[in-house]
Amino acid sequence: MPAQAKTAHKARKRRKIGTLKQCKARLWAAIESATRLIEDERQPPEITLKAIHALSQSASAFARLNDACIGEPVSEAVAKQLAENLT
């Protein structure tokens, strides 16, 4: 493979996929940042509205991710408990 082709291939190489823990940490940081913007009375109304929207979106994504992370083990435990109660 020529050197130029190798360079082009490296440029197209994908980043390493992050973990769920990293994703949750970044979403939480976004939630905190948006909250600070909303609470800052010096911000213009347009920025406050954008921060409210960002907070809403981030909180929704955080909740879905949190459910995905802990929802399955919880539902397995509930199913096991129900099975034990039925027998």
PASEBA-1860 file (N, C-alpha, C; in nm, 3 decimals):
! residues 87
1> MPAQAKTA> 0.085/-0.117/0.000/0.000/0.000/0.000/0.090/0.124/0.000 ~ 0.071/0.215/-0.092/0.152/0.337/-0.098/0.133/0.422/0.028 ~ 0.233/0.505/0.058/0.231/0.588/0.179/0.110/0.681/0.181 ~ 0.074/0.735/0.064/-0.040/0.827/0.058/-0.170/0.754/0.091 ~ -0.184/0.632/0.045/-0.305/0.553/0.074/-0.312/0.518/0.222 ~ -0.197/0.489/0.284/-0.195/0.459/0.427/-0.239/0.580/0.509 ~ -0.192/0.698/0.468/-0.230/0.821/0.537/-0.380/0.845/0.526 ~ -0.435/0.824/0.407/-0.579/0.842/0.386/-0.658/0.742/0.469
9> HKARKRRK> -0.608/0.619/0.478/-0.675/0.515/0.556/-0.676/0.552/0.704 ~ -0.564/0.605/0.755/-0.558/0.645/0.895/-0.655/0.759/0.924 ~ -0.671/0.850/0.829/-0.762/0.963/0.847/-0.906/0.915/0.857 ~ -0.940/0.807/0.788/-1.077/0.755/0.790/-1.101/0.662/0.909 ~ -0.997/0.625/0.979/-1.010/0.531/1.089/-1.104/0.587/1.195 ~ -1.193/0.506/1.242/-1.293/0.548/1.340/-1.231/0.561/1.478 ~ -1.293/0.648/1.557/-1.251/0.661/1.696/-1.297/0.540/1.774 ~ -1.230/0.516/1.885/-1.269/0.407/1.974/-1.404/0.440/2.036
17> IGTLKQCK> -1.491/0.344/2.044/-1.624/0.364/2.102/-1.611/0.383/2.252 ~ -1.679/0.483/2.304/-1.676/0.510/2.447/-1.763/0.412/2.524 ~ -1.749/0.416/2.655/-1.829/0.329/2.740/-1.956/0.400/2.783 ~ -2.050/0.324/2.835/-2.174/0.383/2.886/-2.144/0.476/3.004 ~ -2.046/0.439/3.084/-2.009/0.522/3.198/-1.957/0.658/3.150 ~ -1.876/0.659/3.044/-1.826/0.784/2.988/-1.940/0.868/2.931 ~ -2.032/0.802/2.865/-2.146/0.873/2.807/-2.232/0.936/2.916 ~ -2.257/0.861/3.022/-2.336/0.915/3.133/-2.264/1.034/3.196
25> ARLWAAIE> -2.132/1.026/3.209/-2.056/1.135/3.269/-2.065/1.261/3.183 ~ -2.057/1.245/3.051/-2.066/1.362/2.963/-2.207/1.421/2.963 ~ -2.307/1.336/2.965/-2.445/1.386/2.972/-2.468/1.461/3.102 ~ -2.414/1.407/3.212/-2.432/1.474/3.340/-2.362/1.609/3.340 ~ -2.244/1.616/3.280/-2.172/1.744/3.269/-2.254/1.844/3.187 ~ -2.320/1.796/3.082/-2.406/1.884/3.001/-2.525/1.934/3.082 ~ -2.581/1.848/3.163/-2.694/1.886/3.249/-2.650/1.994/3.348 ~ -2.535/1.975/3.410/-2.484/2.073/3.506/-2.454/2.207/3.438
33> SATRLIED> -2.396/2.200/3.320/-2.362/2.322/3.246/-2.489/2.400/3.208 ~ -2.589/2.330/3.158/-2.715/2.395/3.121/-2.783/2.454/3.244 ~ -2.775/2.384/3.354/-2.835/2.434/3.479/-2.768/2.564/3.523 ~ -2.635/2.568/3.514/-2.564/2.692/3.551/-2.606/2.808/3.462 ~ -2.622/2.782/3.333/-2.664/2.888/3.240/-2.805/2.939/3.274 ~ -2.894/2.847/3.308/-3.031/2.885/3.341/-3.034/2.970/3.468 ~ -2.952/2.933/3.566/-2.952/3.004/3.694/-2.880/3.138/3.688 ~ -2.800/3.161/3.583/-2.726/3.287/3.570/-2.819/3.395/3.516
41> ERQPPEIT> -2.855/3.488/3.601/-2.950/3.593/3.564/-2.893/3.693/3.465 ~ -2.761/3.692/3.447/-2.699/3.786/3.353/-2.712/3.740/3.207 ~ -2.751/3.615/3.187/-2.763/3.562/3.051/-2.882/3.624/2.979 ~ -2.867/3.649/2.849/-2.982/3.699/2.773/-3.091/3.590/2.763 ~ -3.215/3.630/2.744/-3.325/3.534/2.739/-3.306/3.425/2.633 ~ -3.244/3.460/2.518/-3.226/3.358/2.413/-3.135/3.245/2.461 ~ -3.030/3.282/2.535/-2.937/3.181/2.587/-3.006/3.095/2.691 ~ -3.087/3.158/2.776/-3.160/3.084/2.878/-3.255/2.984/2.813
49> LKAIHALS> -3.326/3.026/2.708/-3.417/2.935/2.638/-3.342/2.819/2.575 ~ -3.227/2.847/2.515/-3.145/2.740/2.455/-3.095/2.645/2.563 ~ -3.057/2.700/2.678/-3.010/2.616/2.788/-3.123/2.528/2.842 ~ -3.244/2.582/2.847/-3.359/2.503/2.892/-3.384/2.387/2.796 ~ -3.376/2.415/2.668/-3.394/2.310/2.568/-3.283/2.205/2.581 ~ -3.159/2.250/2.596/-3.047/2.157/2.610/-3.062/2.072/2.736 ~ -3.109/2.135/2.843/-3.130/2.061/2.968/-3.237/1.954/2.950 ~ -3.344/1.991/2.883/-3.453/1.896/2.858/-3.404/1.776/2.777
57> QSASAFAR> -3.331/1.805/2.671/-3.281/1.698/2.585/-3.179/1.610/2.658 ~ -3.088/1.673/2.730/-2.984/1.599/2.802/-3.043/1.513/2.913 ~ -3.139/1.569/2.985/-3.202/1.494/3.093/-3.278/1.374/3.039 ~ -3.345/1.392/2.926/-3.418/1.282/2.864/-3.321/1.171/2.820 ~ -3.213/1.211/2.756/-3.113/1.112/2.712/-3.050/1.043/2.831 ~ -3.022/1.118/2.937/-2.963/1.060/3.058/-3.057/0.958/3.120 ~ -3.184/0.991/3.126/-3.283/0.899/3.184/-3.292/0.770/3.103 ~ -3.296/0.783/2.969/-3.302/0.663/2.884/-3.176/0.578/2.899
65> LNDACIGE> -3.061/0.643/2.905/-2.936/0.570/2.921/-2.930/0.502/3.056 ~ -2.976/0.572/3.159/-2.977/0.514/3.292/-3.069/0.393/3.297 ~ -3.186/0.402/3.234/-3.277/0.288/3.228/-3.213/0.171/3.154 ~ -3.143/0.201/3.047/-3.077/0.096/2.969/-2.968/0.028/3.050 ~ -2.898/0.107/3.132/-2.788/0.052/3.211/-2.837/-0.033/3.328 ~ -2.941/0.012/3.396/-2.985/-0.061/3.514/-3.118/-0.131/3.494 ~ -3.187/-0.103/3.387/-3.320/-0.159/3.366/-3.321/-0.309/3.350 ~ -3.225/-0.363/3.275/-3.224/-0.506/3.249/-3.198/-0.586/3.375
73> PVSEAVAK> -3.094/-0.554/3.456/-3.075/-0.631/3.579/-3.194/-0.621/3.674 ~ -3.257/-0.504/3.679/-3.373/-0.487/3.768/-3.488/-0.575/3.719 ~ -3.515/-0.574/3.589/-3.625/-0.654/3.537/-3.597/-0.803/3.552 ~ -3.470/-0.845/3.542/-3.436/-0.986/3.564/-3.462/-1.024/3.709 ~ -3.427/-0.935/3.802/-3.449/-0.963/3.944/-3.598/-0.971/3.974 ~ -3.677/-0.882/3.915/-3.823/-0.884/3.935/-3.880/-1.013/3.878 ~ -3.837/-1.053/3.759/-3.886/-1.177/3.698/-3.851/-1.297/3.785 ~ -3.731/-1.298/3.840/-3.690/-1.409/3.927/-3.777/-1.413/4.053
81> QLAENLT> -3.803/-1.296/4.111/-3.884/-1.289/4.231/-4.027/-1.335/4.203 ~ -4.083/-1.293/4.087/-4.216/-1.337/4.049/-4.221/-1.488/4.030 ~ -4.119/-1.543/3.965/-4.113/-1.687/3.944/-4.109/-1.762/4.075 ~ -4.033/-1.708/4.172/-4.025/-1.773/4.303/-4.159/-1.766/4.375 ~ -4.230/-1.656/4.361/-4.359/-1.639/4.427/-4.468/-1.728/4.367 ~ -4.453/-1.759/4.238/-4.553/-1.843/4.171/-4.535/-1.991/4.203 ~ -4.417/-2.027/4.247/-4.393/-2.169/4.276/-4.415/-2.203/4.420
END
